[in-house]
């Protein structure tokens, strides 16, 4: 372990020098050969056994020229990577929960046996609300979001599958509620969890679920979470009385709350979401990545619970 830590520290020293060069040269021309250099730096991080940081860096190569304010967005994300590198260098100064978060963000996985002894077990009646599938670094990542009916805890169930395979070992009852025991990874703001035991049969979701009344309230919860754990990437958003808004013949989509405030929806068309609303407010369930909302499901006035992203086979 000590040998790996020394290797990681050398890799982080190289990364910090590279990042300083990038910022000194500016972000005005991040394309072509420069992006290939970013991939080389990510490969060097893999060689230094820091796969988590390498994956985050590769994700940033999609940001340039993706939106009008991309330089500001890219600079924010690079700043989070620099903070992560600095945090590992001074790990002993952090509290134990944040130390765990830094290790996990860099790619130091917690052994299953240790997770069982150190993780937090939470029993509740869990609402299985939505699921998203993405491919990252030759791996398929499936994120399933659940909400505890009694505790109000949100949990992210992560699964991975290699290459072109999309078969995951665990199948979750989306659109249902079920009493179960979850095991949360230790951290300053525990979010990732694993389903340990089903304690009852799954039944359909209730006609209403708890959620925030405004985007101001939702973003305040996000800010509190990031204040405790700055490297969280995704958040569950449940917004009551939400209304999808379409501009420029479907070129721009937003979600509006009851107070008229709006956040952008992910790139693509969202006519299905608009059709479920029928022009009336609904309960929106989605994933927020700090920049845009990705719709997962809705509770519509007539149709009830509707998945916008079908479960993966």
N, C-alpha and C positions, 0 to 999 in steps of 0.2 A: 504493500500500500504506500509506503514511504517513497519507493522508487517511482510509482505512478504519480504521486504528488509532485515530485521534483520535475518529472517530465511535463506535467501540466503547467507548472510555474514557468518553465522555459517556453512552452507554447504560448502562454499568455504574454510573456515579455515580447515575443515576436509579434503577436497580435496587436499589442499596444503601439509598437513602433509603426506597424502597417497602418493602423487607424490614424495615428498622428500625421502620416504622410497623406492619407486620403483627405483629411480635414484641411491640411495646409494647401493642398492643390485645389481644393474646392469641389463642389458637387455639380458644377454646371455641365459637365460632359461625361456622365456616368453611363457609358454604353460600349458596345463592341469589345475592343481589346481590354478596356478597363474592367468590364464585367468578368472577362475571363480571368483577370488577376484576382477578382473577388472569389471565384471558384477555386483558384489555386490556394488562396489563403484558407478557405473552408477545408480543403483537403489537408492542409498543414495542421489545422486544428484537429481533424480526425486522427492524424498520425500522432498528435500529442495526447490522444485519448481524452478529448474534450468534445464528444459528439453533440452534446446539447447546444453549445455555442456555435459549432459548425452548422447545425441545422438552422438556427436562428439567422445566421449570416446568409445562408443560401436563400432563405425566405425573403430577405431584403432585396435580392436582385430583381424581384418583380415590381418593386416600387417605382424606379425611375420612369418618368413620362407616363405613369398610369393615371395621373390626375393633375390639375393645374397647380396645386400646392405641394407637389411631390418632394421638392427639396426640404421643406420644413418637416414633412412627415418622415423622410429618411433620416434627417438629422436627429429627430426625437428618438427614433429606434436605435441609431448608432450610439446615442447617449446612454440608452439602457444597457447596451452591450458593454460599453466602457465601465458603467457602474457595476455590472456583474463581474467583470474582470478584477476590478478594484476590491470588491467585496470578498472574493476568494483569497486575495492576497492578505486581507486582514480579518480572516474568518474568526479568529479567537476573540475579536472585539464585539461580535454579534451575539445576540441571545440564541439559545439552542434551536428554537423554531426557525429562525431566519437562516441559521447555519444549514439546516436541512434543506431549506428552499434553494439556497445557493448551490449546494451539491447536486440537487435534482435538476436544476436549470442547466448546469454544466454537463449533465449526463452521467453522474455517479448514481447508479440505481441502488435502491435499498433491497438487500436480500429478502426473499419471501419470509424466511424464518424470523428475521429481525422485524419485519413489518408486522407480523402477527403478535409480537410481544410489545412493540412500541406504538402501534397505531391505535387510534381512538375508535372504539366500537359504538355505533349509534343504532338503536332500534327505533323504528318509526313506521308509520304507514306512508310509503313513498309513492309519489306521483311520477310516472314515467312520461315525460312531456315531449321529448323530441330527440332527434339524432342527426348527426352530420358526418359525412364521409369525405376525407381529403387524402391526397397522396403527397407524402413528404419524404424526400431522401430514399426513394425506392421502397418505401413502406406505405401501406394504407393505414390511416389513422381514423378510427371511428370514435366519435365523442357522443355519449348519451347523457342527457341532462335529466336529473330527478330532483324532486322537491319534497321535503319532509312535511307531512300534514300537521303534526303536533309541534315539532321543533322549529319549523321554518327553515331548516338547514338546506342549502343547495349543495348538490354533489355532482361531480363530473366523473363518469365511468369511462375510462380510456381502454381501447383495445387496439392491437396492431396486427397486421398481416403482411407478409412479405410479397414483393414483386407484383405480378398481375393477379395474385390471389386476393379475393375479397371475402373469404370465409372466416368468420370469427367464432371462437369457441363458445361464447356466451350469447344467448339470444334474450332480449329484454322485452317485456310486455308493453310496448308503446301504446299510449292512449288508455292505460289502465293504472289502477292503484293496487298496491300490495304491501302487506306487512312484511318487513324484511330487516335483516341486520347488515349494515354497511361498515366497512373498515376504512377509516380515513388515513392517508399518508400523514405523518407528522409534519408540522410546518407552522409558520407564523399566522397564516390564514389558510387553514385546511380546506381544500377544494376537491382534489382528486380522491376518489374512493374506489373500493372494490366491493362487490356484492358477495357477502359471506354465506348467507343462508336465507332462503325463502321461508317465511313463517306462516303464510296463508295463501289461498288461491288468489289469483289476480281477478279484479272486478273492474267494470268500466269506471272512468273518471267521473267525479261529481259534476253537476251542471255549472258550478262556478269554482274557481281556484283563486287563491290569494295572489295579489300582484300589486305593483306600484300604481299610483294614481296619476303620476306625471313623470316626464323625463327628468325634471329637476330632482325629484326624489330618487329615481333610478341612478342617475349619475352621481348623486351624493353617496350612495352605497358603493358604487364602483371606486370613488375617490377614497373612501375609508379602507376598502380592501387593498388598493394600491399603496396606501400609506403604510400598511403592515407588510405587504409583499409586492415589491415594485415590478416583478417579472411575470405576473399573471398575464396571460394572453387572451383569454376568452371568459365571457361572463354570460350567465343566463339572464335574459330580460323577459319579464312578464308584465305587460302594460295593459291596464284596464281602459276601456273606452278609447281604443286606438282606431285610427282611420287612415288607410293607405291613400296616398295622393300621387297622381300621375301628372307629369309635366312634359311638354315638348313631344307629344305623341308617343309616350312610353320611353323616351330617352333618359328621363330622370324620374326616380321614384323616391318617395319619402314616406315616413310614418309620422302622423301628427297625433299629439295627445289632446286631452280635453281643454287645455289652456291655449292651444294654437301653436305650441312649440313643436319643432320637427327635427328628426334625425334622418340621415340618408339610409336607404336600403341598399343592399349589395347590388353589384352590377348584374344586369339581366332584366328580363321582363317579369312582372309580378301580377299578370292579369288574373291568375287563379286566386291570389290573395284579395284582389279587388272584387272578384265575383263572389267570394264567400262573404264579403262584407255587405254586398248589395247596397252600398252607399251609406251604411249605418255603422256606428262604432261596434267594435268587437274586442275580445281579449286576445292580444297578440303574444305569441311565445316565440322567442328568437334568441340568437346568439350575437353578442356585441363583441367586436374585436378592438374597440377603441377608435375606429374610423367609420364603421358602417354596421347595420343590422342585417343579419341573415335570417330570413323567416324559416321557422321549423314547423309550427302548427298554429291553429287558431281555435278559439271557442266562439263560434258564430251564432247569431241570434236564432237562426232556423235550423241549420245543419248540426249544431252542437260541436263536439271536438272533431277537428279535421287535420290530419297530418299533411303538411305541404311537402315534406321530404319522406318518400316511402321507405320503410325499413329495408335494410340490405339483406340479401339472401346469402 
